[in-house]
């Protein structure tokens, strides 16, 4: 319930109000009554004076027009145009509606008109733009009645360049273009813009995509048909549009059947099912370039699953976590591409559902939290909750200790400390631990010699380009005082690596002490050091409040269907461990008091990804269609009551038999017998399952916390290793705080 602002509160009388004219009538009636009773001035009777007639009440204000932007929020328009809808009040015909933009009549641009509903719709172009402004350029839409100019409604729009940014803060520099490598020719400007291109492909009866050289000519003999999930059969021809938005290269594909007599302005045909699927790509890096997604990336086997069913399908190099791993920029890019799709297609999609694995799963979870409403459902594969996972970097620290005494640190002991399956920490160390190294020249991804030579080096080039995850998120994290260096939220002070392994007797007291004495941490540039890592002041607060660490709070993730899925549950050494699915569920449960809007599907590597991805979108299609037909307001209840059959946790054993069972950590559960779950280094160290503490609060060392027996010397050594104390996992992390909000404008301070 919302309180009424003081300025708008009114005192309410328990009595009916009298009109001003009624007061006069009462006075006249009273005088007449006295007269009828024989009263007169001579007899001393008192007569009420007759009140003068009140001034005429002003005429009611004319009814307002309903004016709204369909393609974006009015304060976040990009590219100089917007799909505008105007609904006139009763009594105002559509031909009497006048629309102006900054004083110029643009009524003709609202060419779609429905007299019955008094609605006008059209793409309004020519919005003013100020590329130098960080807060966009104001524009004014005015809608009036031609017969009553005083009947008017205004709507302020704020327009930003198609190159961005809108909310994510200043773009990183330097930035190398890849328009040539993407087949779009030489970049048009420093923001790597390119001329939009459209080509057509067709699906052959042999099951491959081929260029359709003459899209309006004679159809190829091997052209296949496809039937969409709406039951519409059309030639399997795909229109592919390529261009640049928010400095990323996007590819947009949809079924099409071009004809010679088609209207000049393209609109999708009956093959489009009015639904939209963005693809989110993998990995995690901090590159200073545009990225390369060849046109084949939008015509691969995964794309075929969606296109053949009628979905519009798109990707972008900025929706590839291997580029910048910046969720605020990724959400902004999704917002801008979706705006473009709505403007070009001329209507709002029925719904939008994401798909993608690993770093693509990360993007879906984070964007759904930070930009609620952009994604109506998500299908994350081999999930992680976010990019910033301490275990990734801590695997390197642990591996360094194991390497000092390989005879002692057997595979079984390493698994007991790491929590991960055998080989997983090695693969984390080798693949992604360097994402925090500022002098990681390979990570920057430069091709131009001048940029490659300007990579940061503490000794020789301390002001060079820093190639780390934190620098590409500097707009959120802020800078260290007096530098251009991004603040860092990594910290392992007080973490007792291998604690559960010690208490189970898998490692000895000496091994536990040796491990924690030698594990070390990272310096300010991401290099291994003997001392533990220590977070920069302010970095932790920014990480939590800005959603870089995913709390799974707010409506974005609570009110959408989530099909968490994986097909690697039997893999050994895979960095995509199955426990992450339960970590995500634990965060949903803590944040929202429930998690039944998420289902978890677990499969082994014998099942084709094309099989379960196809099953996933078919289920999501039913689920979201059910929700679209439900007029109730968004809520978790709405999500859950519209679940179709099959929308529940399940695993498929190695013979591909489905087992319906709630996902859990119970080792005796049927699915966990088939696919055992492992753990993580921090959970072995005592973290609860939500596993979202970056820097723990400390408590004094208490020997009662250990089942092993320490000698007096070992106890002294333990307290020397942890002079300030050990992690108190029962408390929130240092600086841990709620998400500050959605659609955040960076920098936050």
C-alpha positions in Angstrom: 0.0 0.0 0.0 1.3 3.5 -0.9 0.9 6.6 1.4 -0.8 9.6 -0.2 1.7 12.4 -0.6 1.0 15.3 1.8 0.4 17.8 -1.0 -2.3 15.7 -2.5 -4.2 14.7 0.7 -7.7 16.0 1.2 -9.8 16.3 4.4 -12.8 14.1 3.9 -16.1 15.2 5.5 -18.6 12.6 6.7 -21.4 14.7 5.4 -22.6 15.2 1.9 -21.4 18.5 0.4 -23.9 21.1 -0.6 -23.6 23.0 -3.9 -23.3 26.7 -3.8 -26.7 27.1 -5.5 -28.3 25.0 -2.8 -27.3 27.5 -0.1 -29.2 30.2 -1.9 -32.2 28.0 -2.3 -32.3 27.2 1.4 -32.3 30.9 2.2 -35.2 31.7 -0.1 -37.1 28.7 1.3 -36.6 29.8 4.9 -37.9 33.3 4.1 -40.9 31.9 2.4 -41.6 29.7 5.4 -41.5 32.6 7.8 -43.8 34.6 5.6 -46.3 31.8 5.5 -46.3 31.6 9.3 -47.4 35.3 9.4 -44.0 36.6 10.3 -43.1 40.1 9.2 -40.6 42.8 10.0 -43.2 44.6 12.0 -43.8 41.6 14.2 -40.1 41.3 14.9 -39.5 38.2 12.8 -36.0 37.8 11.4 -35.6 37.0 7.7 -32.5 35.3 6.2 -30.9 37.5 3.5 -31.0 36.1 0.0 -27.5 35.1 -1.2 -26.4 36.4 -4.6 -26.0 33.7 -7.3 -22.6 32.1 -7.4 -20.2 32.7 -10.3 -20.5 30.2 -13.1 -18.2 27.2 -12.6 -15.4 26.9 -15.2 -16.0 24.4 -17.9 -14.4 21.0 -17.3 -10.9 20.5 -18.8 -11.0 18.7 -22.2 -10.3 14.9 -21.9 -6.6 14.1 -22.4 -5.1 12.0 -25.2 -3.4 8.7 -24.3 0.1 9.1 -25.8 2.7 6.5 -25.4 5.9 5.2 -26.9 5.7 1.5 -27.7 9.3 0.8 -28.6 11.0 2.1 -25.5 10.5 4.1 -22.4 10.0 7.8 -23.4 13.1 8.8 -21.4 15.2 6.2 -23.1 14.7 6.6 -26.9 17.6 5.9 -29.2 18.4 6.4 -32.9 16.1 9.4 -33.5 12.8 7.6 -33.9 10.1 6.0 -31.8 7.0 3.9 -32.5 4.2 6.2 -31.1 0.7 5.3 -30.3 -2.1 7.9 -29.7 -5.6 7.1 -28.5 -8.0 10.0 -28.8 -10.7 10.7 -26.2 -14.4 10.0 -26.9 -15.8 12.4 -29.5 -12.5 13.1 -31.2 -12.2 11.4 -34.6 -8.8 10.2 -35.8 -8.7 12.7 -38.7 -9.0 15.5 -36.2 -5.8 14.4 -34.3 -2.8 16.5 -34.9 0.7 15.4 -33.7 3.8 17.6 -33.6 7.4 17.0 -32.8 9.3 20.0 -31.5 6.7 22.3 -33.2 6.8 20.4 -36.5 3.6 18.6 -37.7 4.3 14.9 -38.0 0.7 13.7 -38.0 1.2 12.0 -41.4 3.8 9.7 -39.8 1.1 8.1 -37.7 -0.4 6.4 -40.8 -2.0 3.3 -39.1 -5.4 4.4 -37.9 -8.3 2.6 -36.3 -11.5 4.7 -36.2 -13.3 2.3 -34.0 -10.8 2.6 -31.2 -9.7 6.1 -32.1 -6.1 4.9 -32.2 -3.2 6.1 -34.4 0.2 4.5 -34.6 3.3 5.2 -36.6 7.1 5.6 -36.5 7.9 9.2 -35.6 11.3 10.1 -37.0 13.6 13.1 -36.9 14.0 13.4 -33.1 16.7 15.9 -32.1 20.0 14.4 -30.8 23.0 15.7 -28.9 25.8 13.2 -29.1 27.9 15.2 -26.6 25.3 15.0 -23.9 25.4 12.1 -21.4 21.8 12.7 -20.5 20.3 12.7 -24.0 18.4 15.4 -25.9 14.9 16.5 -24.9 12.1 16.4 -27.5 8.5 17.3 -27.2 5.5 15.5 -28.7 2.3 17.6 -28.6 -1.1 16.0 -29.5 -4.1 18.3 -30.2 -7.6 18.3 -31.4 -7.8 20.2 -34.7 -11.3 21.5 -33.7 -10.2 22.4 -30.2 -6.6 23.4 -30.0 -6.8 23.8 -26.3 -7.5 20.0 -26.0 -3.9 18.9 -25.9 -1.5 16.4 -24.3 2.3 16.6 -24.2 4.9 13.9 -23.9 8.5 14.6 -23.3 11.0 12.2 -25.0 14.7 11.9 -24.4 16.7 10.8 -27.4 20.2 9.2 -27.4 22.5 8.3 -30.3 22.1 4.8 -31.7 25.8 4.3 -30.7 24.9 4.7 -27.1 25.4 4.9 -24.2 22.0 5.6 -22.5 22.5 4.3 -19.0 25.7 2.3 -18.9 28.1 5.3 -18.6 30.9 6.4 -20.8 32.1 3.8 -23.4 35.5 2.2 -22.8 38.5 3.5 -24.8 40.4 2.7 -26.9 38.0 0.7 -28.9 38.9 -1.2 -32.1 36.3 -1.7 -34.8 35.6 -5.1 -36.4 33.1 -4.0 -39.1 35.3 -5.4 -41.9 35.8 -8.7 -40.2 32.0 -8.9 -39.8 31.5 -8.3 -43.5 30.0 -4.8 -43.1 32.8 -2.7 -44.7 34.9 0.0 -43.2 33.5 1.7 -40.1 31.7 4.9 -40.7 32.9 6.6 -37.5 34.9 6.2 -34.3 31.9 4.4 -32.7 32.3 1.6 -35.3 29.0 2.3 -37.0 28.2 0.5 -40.3 25.6 0.7 -43.0 22.8 -1.7 -42.4 22.7 -4.7 -44.8 19.9 -7.1 -45.6 20.3 -10.5 -47.3 18.2 -13.6 -47.6 19.0 -17.3 -47.1 16.9 -20.3 -47.6 16.8 -23.7 -45.9 17.5 -26.5 -48.3 15.7 -29.9 -48.2 19.1 -31.3 -47.3 19.0 -29.3 -44.1 21.5 -26.5 -44.7 21.2 -22.7 -45.2 22.1 -21.3 -48.6 22.2 -17.7 -49.9 19.1 -16.7 -51.8 20.7 -14.6 -54.4 17.5 -13.3 -56.1 15.0 -13.1 -53.2 12.0 -12.2 -55.5 13.0 -14.5 -58.4 12.2 -18.1 -59.1 12.4 -20.2 -56.0 15.2 -22.8 -55.8 14.1 -26.4 -56.4 15.6 -27.6 -53.1 13.8 -24.9 -51.0 12.2 -26.5 -47.9 9.0 -25.4 -46.2 8.6 -25.0 -42.4 5.6 -25.0 -40.2 5.7 -22.6 -37.3 4.4 -23.3 -33.8 1.3 -21.4 -34.8 0.6 -24.0 -37.5 1.5 -21.7 -40.4 3.4 -23.4 -43.3 5.6 -21.1 -45.3 8.7 -21.3 -47.5 11.8 -21.6 -45.3 13.3 -18.3 -46.4 15.1 -16.2 -43.8 15.7 -12.4 -43.9 18.9 -11.5 -42.2 19.6 -7.9 -41.2 23.0 -6.9 -40.0 24.0 -3.5 -38.5 25.4 -1.8 -35.5 23.7 -0.7 -32.3 25.4 0.5 -29.1 28.7 -0.2 -30.9 28.0 -3.9 -31.2 27.3 -5.8 -34.4 23.8 -7.3 -34.4 22.2 -9.9 -36.7 18.4 -10.2 -36.8 16.8 -13.1 -38.6 13.1 -13.9 -39.3 11.1 -15.9 -41.7 10.2 -13.9 -44.8 8.8 -14.5 -48.3 9.8 -11.5 -50.3 7.8 -10.6 -53.4 8.3 -8.1 -56.3 5.1 -6.3 -55.4 5.9 -6.0 -51.7 5.5 -2.5 -50.1 8.5 -0.3 -50.0 8.6 -0.3 -46.2 9.3 -3.9 -45.1 7.2 -5.6 -42.5 7.3 -9.2 -41.3 4.9 -11.6 -43.0 2.8 -14.5 -41.7 5.8 -16.6 -40.9 6.7 -14.5 -37.9 4.9 -15.8 -34.8 5.0 -12.4 -33.1 7.6 -13.6 -30.6 11.2 -12.6 -30.1 14.3 -14.6 -28.9 17.7 -13.0 -28.3 20.7 -15.3 -28.1 23.3 -14.6 -25.4 26.8 -15.9 -26.1 29.3 -17.4 -23.8 32.5 -17.0 -21.8 33.9 -13.9 -20.1 36.6 -11.4 -20.9 37.6 -7.7 -21.0 38.3 -6.9 -24.6 38.6 -3.5 -26.1 37.1 -4.3 -29.5 33.8 -4.7 -31.2 33.9 -8.4 -31.6 33.2 -10.7 -34.5 30.0 -12.7 -35.1 29.9 -13.9 -38.7 26.6 -14.1 -40.4 26.7 -17.9 -39.9 26.2 -17.3 -36.2 22.6 -16.4 -36.8 22.1 -19.4 -39.1 23.5 -22.2 -37.0 21.7 -25.3 -35.7 20.4 -23.5 -32.6 19.1 -20.7 -34.8 17.3 -23.3 -36.9 15.3 -24.4 -33.8 13.9 -21.0 -33.4 13.6 -19.8 -37.0 11.8 -22.9 -38.1 9.2 -22.4 -35.4 8.6 -18.8 -36.5 10.5 -16.8 -33.8 12.5 -13.7 -34.7 16.0 -14.5 -33.5 18.9 -12.1 -33.0 22.4 -11.8 -31.5 24.9 -9.1 -31.0 28.7 -9.0 -30.3 27.8 -6.9 -27.3 25.6 -9.8 -26.0 28.7 -12.0 -26.0 30.1 -12.1 -22.5 33.5 -12.7 -23.9 33.6 -9.0 -25.0 33.2 -6.9 -21.9 31.3 -8.9 -19.3 29.5 -5.7 -18.4 25.8 -6.5 -17.5 24.8 -2.9 -17.5 26.0 -2.4 -21.1 24.6 -5.7 -22.1 21.1 -4.9 -20.7 21.3 -1.5 -22.4 22.2 -3.2 -25.7 19.3 -5.6 -25.4 17.0 -2.6 -24.7 18.2 -0.8 -27.8 18.0 -3.7 -30.1 14.5 -4.6 -28.9 13.5 -1.0 -29.5 14.8 -1.3 -33.1 12.9 -4.5 -33.7 9.7 -3.0 -32.5 10.1 0.1 -34.6 11.0 -1.9 -37.7 8.4 -4.6 -37.3 5.7 -2.1 -36.3 4.4 -3.9 -33.3 5.4 -5.1 -29.8 6.2 -8.8 -29.7 3.8 -11.0 -27.7 6.8 -11.9 -25.5 10.6 -12.1 -25.5 12.5 -15.1 -24.1 16.3 -15.4 -23.9 18.5 -18.4 -24.6 22.2 -19.0 -24.1 24.7 -20.9 -22.0 27.6 -20.2 -19.6 28.4 -16.5 -20.1 25.1 -16.4 -22.0 23.3 -17.8 -18.9 25.0 -15.1 -16.7 23.7 -12.4 -19.0 20.1 -13.6 -18.8 20.1 -13.7 -15.0 21.8 -10.3 -14.6 19.8 -8.5 -17.3 16.5 -9.9 -15.9 17.5 -8.5 -12.5 18.8 -5.1 -13.7 16.4 -4.5 -16.6 13.0 -6.1 -15.6 10.5 -6.3 -18.5 13.0 -6.8 -21.3 12.9 -10.6 -20.9 9.6 -12.3 -20.2 11.3 -15.7 -19.8 14.8 -17.1 -19.7 16.4 -20.4 -20.7 19.9 -20.4 -19.2 22.2 -23.4 -20.1 25.1 -24.6 -17.9 24.4 -21.7 -15.5 26.5 -19.4 -13.4 24.8 -16.6 -11.4 27.3 -13.9 -12.4 30.8 -13.4 -13.9 32.3 -12.3 -10.6 32.9 -15.6 -8.9 35.8 -15.7 -6.4 36.3 -19.4 -6.9 37.5 -18.8 -10.5 40.5 -16.8 -9.2 41.0 -18.8 -6.1 41.5 -22.0 -8.1 44.7 -20.5 -9.3 45.8 -19.8 -5.7 45.0 -23.4 -4.6 46.7 -24.9 -7.7 49.8 -23.0 -6.8 49.9 -24.6 -3.3 49.3 -28.1 -4.7 52.2 -27.6 -7.1 54.6 -27.1 -4.2 54.0 -30.6 -2.9 52.3 -32.8 -5.5 53.0 -36.0 -3.6 50.9 -34.8 -0.6 48.1 -33.2 -2.7 46.6 -36.3 -4.3 43.6 -35.9 -6.6 41.3 -37.0 -3.8 42.6 -34.4 -1.4 42.4 -31.7 -4.1 38.7 -32.6 -4.8 38.0 -32.5 -1.1 39.4 -29.0 -0.8 38.2 -27.6 -4.1 34.8 -29.1 -3.8 34.7 -29.3 -7.6 35.0 -32.4 -9.6 38.5 -33.6 -10.5 40.2 -31.2 -13.0 37.6 -28.4 -12.7 40.0 -26.1 -10.7 42.8 -26.7 -13.2 40.5 -25.7 -16.1 39.3 -22.6 -14.2 42.9 -21.6 -13.7 43.9 -22.2 -17.3 40.9 -20.6 -18.9 39.5 -17.7 -16.9 41.5 -16.8 -13.8 43.5 -14.3 -15.8 40.4 -12.2 -16.3 41.5 -10.1 -13.4 45.1 -9.5 -14.6 45.5 -5.9 -15.7 48.6 -6.7 -17.9 46.8 -9.5 -19.7 47.5 -8.2 -23.2 45.8 -11.2 -24.8 42.6 -10.4 -22.9 42.5 -6.8 -24.3 42.2 -8.3 -27.8 44.0 -5.5 -29.7 45.0 -5.9 -33.3 46.3 -2.4 -33.9 50.0 -2.2 -33.0 49.7 1.2 -31.2 47.0 -0.1 -28.8 48.8 -3.4 -28.3 51.9 -1.5 -27.2 50.0 0.6 -24.8 48.8 -2.3 -22.5 49.3 -1.6 -18.8 52.5 -2.7 -17.1 53.2 -1.6 -13.5 56.9 -1.1 -14.1 57.1 0.2 -17.7 53.6 1.6 -18.5 51.7 2.2 -15.3 49.1 4.5 -17.2 48.5 2.0 -19.9 45.2 0.2 -20.8 44.2 -2.2 -18.1 42.9 -5.5 -19.6 40.8 -6.8 -16.7 37.2 -7.4 -15.8 37.0 -4.6 -13.3 38.2 -2.0 -15.8 35.4 -2.8 -18.2 33.0 -2.3 -15.3 34.7 0.9 -14.0 31.5 2.9 -14.5 29.9 0.9 -11.7 32.9 0.1 -9.5 34.4 3.5 -9.5 38.1 4.4 -9.5 40.8 4.2 -6.9 41.6 7.7 -5.7 44.0 9.6 -7.9 44.1 7.0 -10.6 42.1 5.7 -13.6 42.2 2.2 -12.1 38.9 0.5 -11.3 38.3 -0.5 -7.7 38.3 -4.2 -7.0 35.9 -6.2 -4.8 37.9 -9.4 -4.4 38.9 -10.5 -0.9 39.8 -13.8 0.8 40.8 -12.6 4.3 39.6 -15.1 6.8 38.6 -17.8 4.3 39.6 -21.2 5.7 40.2 -23.3 2.6 39.6 -27.0 3.1 37.7 -26.6 6.4 35.1 -29.3 5.6 37.8 -31.6 4.3 39.6 -31.1 7.6 36.5 -31.8 9.7 35.8 -34.9 7.6 39.4 -36.2 8.1 40.2 -36.1 4.4 43.2 -33.8 5.1 45.3 -33.4 8.2 45.7 -30.5 10.5 49.2 -29.9 9.1 47.9 -29.9 5.5 45.1 -27.6 6.4 47.5 -25.1 8.0 50.1 -25.4 5.2 47.3 -24.7 2.7 46.0 -21.6 4.4 49.4 -20.3 5.2 50.7 -20.5 1.6 47.5 -19.8 -0.4 48.0 -16.1 -0.6 45.9 -13.7 -2.7 46.1 -11.1 -5.5 47.7 -7.6 -5.6 46.0 -4.5 -7.0 46.8 -5.6 -10.6 45.7 -9.2 -10.4 49.1 -10.8 -9.8 49.5 -13.6 -7.2 51.1 -12.4 -3.9 51.9 -14.0 -0.6 49.3 -11.8 1.3 45.6 -12.4 1.1 43.5 -10.3 -1.3 41.9 -7.2 0.2 38.9 -5.4 -1.4 39.2 -1.7 -2.3 37.1 0.7 -0.2 33.7 1.2 -1.8 34.0 -1.6 -4.3 32.0 -4.1 -2.4 29.1 -1.7 -1.8 29.0 -0.8 -5.5 29.2 -4.5 -6.5 26.1 -5.4 -4.5 24.0 -2.3 -4.9 24.7 -2.2 -8.7 23.8 -5.8 -9.2 27.3 -7.0 -10.4 26.9 -9.7 -7.7 23.4 -11.1 -8.4 21.1 -11.1 -5.4 18.1 -12.4 -7.6 15.9 -9.9 -5.9 13.2 -7.7 -7.4 10.4 -8.5 -9.9 12.7 -9.2 -12.8 13.6 -12.7 -11.8 10.7 -13.4 -9.4 8.0 -12.9 -12.1 9.3 -14.8 -15.1 9.6 -18.5 -16.0 13.1 -19.8 -15.7 14.1 -23.1 -17.4 17.6 -23.8 -16.0 19.1 -26.6 -18.1 22.3 -28.4 -18.7 23.6 -31.4 -20.8 27.0 -31.9 -19.2 26.1 -33.5 -15.8 28.3 -36.5 -16.4 31.4 -34.4 -17.5 34.7 -34.6 -15.6 36.7 -31.4 -15.1 34.0 -29.2 -16.8 34.0 -25.7 -15.2 30.2 -25.7 -15.5 29.5 -27.6 -12.3 25.9 -28.7 -11.5 25.8 -27.1 -8.1 25.5 -23.7 -9.6 21.8 -24.5 -10.5 21.1 -25.1 -6.8 23.1 -21.9 -5.8 20.8 -20.0 -8.1 17.7 -21.6 -6.6 18.9 -20.8 -3.1 19.3 -17.1 -4.0 15.8 -17.0 -5.5 14.4 -18.6 -2.4 16.1 -16.2 -0.1 15.3 -13.1 -2.1 11.6 -13.9 -2.9 10.6 -16.5 -0.3 10.0 -19.0 -3.1 11.6 -20.4 -6.2 8.9 -22.3 -7.9 9.1 -20.1 -11.0 12.3 -21.9 -11.8 12.6 -25.5 -13.1 15.9 -27.4 -13.4 16.6 -29.9 -16.1 19.7 -32.1 -15.8 21.0 -34.2 -18.6 24.2 -36.0 -19.6 26.4 -35.5 -22.6 24.7 -38.3 -24.5 21.7 -36.1 -25.1 22.0 -33.7 -28.0 21.8 -30.0 -27.1 19.4 -29.6 -30.0 17.0 -32.0 -28.4 16.6 -30.4 -25.0 16.9 -26.8 -26.4 14.0 -27.6 -28.7 12.0 -29.1 -25.8 12.8 -26.0 -23.8 11.4 -23.5 -26.2 8.3 -25.6 -26.9 7.6 -25.7 -23.1 8.4 -22.0 -22.8 6.1 -21.2 -25.7 3.2 -22.9 -23.9 4.1 -21.3 -20.6 4.4 -17.7 -21.8 1.3 -18.1 -24.0 -0.6 -19.2 -20.9 0.7 -16.2 -19.0 -0.2 -13.8 -21.9 -3.8 -15.0 -21.8 -3.9 -14.4 -18.1 -4.9 -10.7 -17.5 -3.7 -10.7 -13.9 -0.8 -8.5 -12.8 2.7 -9.9 -12.9 3.5 -12.0 -9.9 5.2 -15.3 -9.1 1.7 -16.7 -8.5 0.8 -15.9 -12.1 4.0 -17.7 -13.3 3.3 -20.8 -11.3 -0.4 -21.2 -12.0 0.3 -21.1 -15.7 2.9 -23.8 -15.7 2.1 -26.3 -18.5 2.5 -30.1 -18.1 6.2 -31.0 -17.8 7.3 -27.7 -16.2 9.0 -29.3 -13.3 12.4 -30.4 -12.1 13.7 -33.5 -13.9 16.8 -35.4 -15.0 17.3 -37.8 -17.9 19.4 -40.8 -17.1 22.1 -42.2 -19.4 19.4 -44.2 -21.3 17.5 -40.9 -21.8 14.7 -41.9 -19.4 13.1 -39.0 -17.7 13.1 -38.9 -13.9 10.8 -36.3 -12.3 12.4 -35.3 -9.0 13.0 -32.1 -7.2 16.6 -31.1 -7.7 18.6 -31.3 -4.4 22.0 -32.0 -2.8 20.8 -35.3 -1.3 23.3 -37.9 -2.5 20.6 -40.6 -2.3 18.3 -38.8 -4.7 17.8 -40.7 -8.0 19.1 -38.0 -10.2 22.2 -37.5 -7.9 23.0 -41.2 -8.1 23.1 -40.9 -11.8 24.9 -37.5 -11.8 26.6 -36.8 -8.5 26.8 -33.1 -7.4 30.0 -31.6 -6.2 30.8 -28.3 -4.3 33.0 -25.2 -4.6 36.0 -24.0 -2.6 34.1 -21.4 -0.7 31.3 -23.8 0.3 33.9 -26.3 1.5 35.3 -23.3 3.5 32.0 -22.8 5.2 29.9 -20.6 3.0 26.2 -21.3 2.8 24.7 -22.5 -0.4 23.8 -19.0 -1.6 27.5 -18.4 -1.9 27.4 -14.7 -2.5 29.8 -13.2 0.1 32.8 -11.5 -1.4 34.4 -10.4 1.8 33.3 -12.1 5.0 32.8 -10.6 8.4 35.3 -12.1 10.8 35.0 -13.8 14.2 37.7 -15.0 16.6 39.2 -18.4 16.0 37.2 -20.9 18.1 38.7 -24.4 18.5 35.2 -25.8 18.9 34.6 -25.3 15.2 37.1 -28.1 14.4 36.6 -31.8 14.8 40.3 -32.4 14.4 42.6 -32.1 17.4 45.2 -29.3 17.3 48.4 -29.4 19.3 49.2 -26.2 21.2 51.8 -25.3 18.5 49.2 -25.9 15.8 46.6 -23.8 17.5 49.2 -21.0 17.8 50.0 -21.3 14.2 46.3 -21.3 13.2 45.8 -18.0 15.0 48.9 -16.6 13.4 47.6 -17.4 10.0 44.3 -15.7 10.8 45.3 -12.8 13.1 42.1 -10.9 12.6 39.9 -13.9 12.8 38.1 -16.3 10.4 35.0 -16.0 8.3 31.6 -15.8 10.1 29.4 -17.2 7.4 26.3 -16.7 9.5 26.5 -12.9 8.8 26.1 -10.9 5.6 29.2 -10.0 3.7 31.1 -6.8 4.4 29.4 -4.1 2.3 26.6 -6.5 1.3 23.4 -4.5 0.6 20.3 -4.6 -1.5 20.2 -3.9 -5.2 19.8 -0.1 -5.6 17.1 -0.4 -8.3 16.6 -1.2 -11.9 17.5 0.7 -15.1 20.4 2.3 -13.1 22.2 5.2 -14.6 26.0 4.9 -14.2 28.1 6.1 -12.6 26.0 5.6 -9.4 27.7 8.4 -7.5 
